[in-house]
């Protein structure tokens, strides 16, 4: 939905935020960034999960080993398969192909181990909609100047208005209590403030109430003790 002045003002009014040029500018910039992040988040969730990736790597590893074992036996025997492949695939060097796949096999095995480690250490990801709720919560905090804006009616109404401007198919719980529970749980699971991409966060600069947007695809790290 187009970010017209009237719609931006309506979002601020819904959140009981004074309509000023500064608030409108922050809201417009924030919604542009969150829109990009929300759609990027949706795309990234369609990419294979660690479990799916590990499964495919395992299948590839087994296929590679089978390929090498079968052709190794053929090359050390009558070479029937090599002859047939050479006849139907001019220029193919079966022995060289087998050697390349033999070198690939341990690397696939290592990739499977790495995928398993990533799966074990990564926290549960937010859904795109929950990610958006968190990002709008942080935008609300930025506009109002309150580090802990709380979760009340104004934020709920502000989130509904912002969600409609980002994607009309986004469903925000009608019940304020349901919204409160979902956002509270999401806030408890994360560290840092979210911006335009999954896992990234607002980085506050030395200038009060000014934030720079990071688009790095990294998980927020807890502050060092």
C-alpha positions in Angstrom: 0.0 0.0 0.0 1.3 3.5 -0.9 2.7 5.4 2.0 0.6 8.6 1.6 0.8 11.4 4.0 -2.7 10.7 5.2 -2.0 7.0 6.0 1.2 7.9 7.8 -0.6 10.4 9.9 -3.3 7.8 10.7 -0.7 5.4 11.9 0.8 8.0 14.3 -2.6 9.0 15.5 -3.5 5.3 16.1 -0.4 5.0 18.3 -1.2 8.3 20.1 2.0 9.8 18.8 2.1 13.6 18.1 2.1 14.2 14.3 5.3 16.1 13.6 7.6 16.4 10.6 10.2 14.4 12.5 7.8 11.6 13.5 6.5 11.4 9.9 10.1 11.2 8.5 11.1 8.5 10.9 7.9 6.5 10.3 8.3 6.7 6.5 12.0 5.6 6.6 11.2 2.9 9.2 8.4 1.4 7.2 10.5 1.4 4.0 13.2 -0.5 5.8 10.8 -2.9 7.6 8.9 -3.6 4.3 12.2 -4.6 2.7 13.1 -6.8 5.7 9.7 -8.5 5.9 9.7 -9.5 2.3 13.3 -10.6 2.5 12.5 -12.7 5.6 9.6 -14.4 3.7 12.0 -15.3 0.9 14.7 -16.6 3.2 12.2 -18.8 4.9 11.6 -20.5 1.6 15.2 -21.5 1.4 16.1 -24.9 2.7 16.2 -25.4 6.4 19.3 -26.8 8.0 17.5 -30.2 8.3 16.5 -30.2 4.7 20.1 -29.2 3.6 21.6 -31.9 5.7 19.3 -34.5 4.2 20.1 -33.4 0.6 23.9 -33.4 1.4 23.5 -36.9 2.8 21.8 -38.1 -0.4 24.4 -36.4 -2.5 27.2 -38.1 -0.5 25.6 -41.5 -0.9 25.2 -41.0 -4.6 28.8 -39.8 -4.9 30.1 -42.9 -3.1 27.9 -45.2 -5.2 29.1 -43.5 -8.4 32.7 -44.0 -7.4 32.3 -47.6 -6.2 30.5 -48.7 -9.4 32.9 -47.0 -11.8 36.0 -48.1 -9.7 35.0 -51.7 -10.1 34.3 -51.2 -13.8 37.7 -49.5 -14.5 39.5 -52.3 -12.6 37.6 -54.9 -14.6 36.3 -55.1 -18.1 35.6 -51.4 -18.5 32.2 -52.0 -20.1 30.5 -49.0 -18.5 33.5 -46.8 -19.4 33.3 -47.9 -23.0 29.5 -47.2 -23.2 29.9 -43.8 -21.6 32.7 -42.9 -24.0 30.5 -43.9 -26.9 27.6 -41.8 -25.8 29.5 -39.0 -24.2 32.4 -38.0 -26.5 35.4 -36.5 -24.8 34.5 -37.9 -21.3 37.4 -39.1 -19.2 35.7 -41.5 -16.8 38.9 -42.2 -14.8 39.3 -38.4 -14.2 35.7 -38.0 -13.3 35.9 -40.8 -10.8 39.0 -39.2 -9.2 37.3 -35.8 -8.9 34.3 -37.4 -7.2 36.6 -39.3 -4.9 38.0 -36.0 -3.8 34.5 -34.5 -3.4 33.3 -37.3 -1.2 35.1 -36.3 2.0 34.2 -32.6 1.5 30.5 -33.6 1.3 31.0 -35.5 4.5 32.5 -32.4 6.2 29.6 -30.3 4.9 27.1 -32.7 6.5 28.9 -32.3 9.8 28.9 -28.5 9.5 25.2 -28.5 8.7 24.5 -30.6 11.8 26.5 -28.2 14.0 24.6 -25.2 12.6 21.3 -26.9 13.3 22.4 -27.7 16.9 23.6 -24.2 17.8 21.1 -21.9 16.0 18.1 -20.6 18.0 14.6 -20.9 16.8 13.9 -18.3 14.1 11.0 -15.8 14.3 8.3 -16.1 11.7 8.2 -13.2 9.2 5.0 -11.8 10.9 6.5 -12.1 14.4 9.7 -10.5 13.1 7.6 -7.6 11.7 5.8 -7.2 15.1 9.2 -6.8 16.8 10.5 -4.4 14.2 7.4 -2.2 14.5 7.7 -2.3 18.3 11.3 -1.0 17.9 10.1 1.7 15.4 7.4 2.7 17.9 10.1 3.0 20.5 12.3 5.1 18.2 9.5 7.6 17.3 8.3 8.0 20.9 11.7 8.2 22.4 10.8 5.5 25.0 13.4 2.7 25.4 10.7 0.5 26.9 7.4 1.6 25.3 5.4 -1.3 26.8 2.8 -3.3 25.1 -0.6 -1.6 25.3 -3.4 -0.4 23.1 -1.5 2.4 21.3 1.2 0.0 20.1 -1.4 -2.6 19.1 -3.3 -0.1 17.0 0.0 1.3 15.6 1.1 -2.2 14.6 -2.2 -2.9 12.8 -1.9 0.4 10.8 1.8 -0.3 9.9 1.1 -3.9 9.0 -1.6 -2.8 6.6 0.8 -0.4 4.9 3.4 -3.1 4.5 1.3 -6.0 3.3 -2.5 -6.2 3.4 -2.3 -10.0 3.9 -0.6 -9.6 7.3 -2.9 -10.6 10.1 -2.5 -8.8 13.4 -4.4 -10.4 16.3 -7.7 -8.5 16.8 -7.5 -9.2 20.5 -5.1 -6.9 22.3 -4.4 -9.7 24.9 -3.4 -12.1 22.1 -1.1 -9.5 20.5 0.4 -8.8 24.0 1.2 -12.5 24.6 2.7 -13.0 21.2 4.9 -9.9 21.3 6.0 -10.5 24.9 7.1 -14.0 24.1 9.0 -12.8 21.0 10.7 -10.0 22.9 11.9 -12.5 25.5 13.5 -14.6 22.8 15.7 -12.0 21.3 18.5 -9.6 22.1 19.0 -6.3 20.3 16.6 -4.4 18.1 15.5 -5.6 14.7 15.8 -3.7 11.4 15.6 -4.6 7.8 16.7 -8.2 7.7 16.2 -11.3 9.8 18.5 -11.4 12.8 19.9 -7.9 12.4 19.2 -5.0 14.8 19.0 -1.3 15.3 22.4 0.1 16.2 22.0 3.3 18.2 24.6 6.0 17.4 26.0 8.7 19.8 23.3 11.1 18.7 20.1 10.7 20.9 17.1 9.1 19.1 19.0 8.5 15.9 19.4 5.0 14.6 21.3 3.6 11.7 19.9 0.6 9.8 22.0 -2.5 9.4 21.2 -5.0 6.6 23.6 -7.7 7.6 22.2 -11.2 7.9 23.6 -11.9 11.4 22.1 -13.1 14.6 22.1 -10.5 17.4 24.9 -11.2 20.0 24.3 -10.7 23.7 26.5 -7.9 25.3 29.8 -9.1 26.6 30.0 -9.3 30.4 
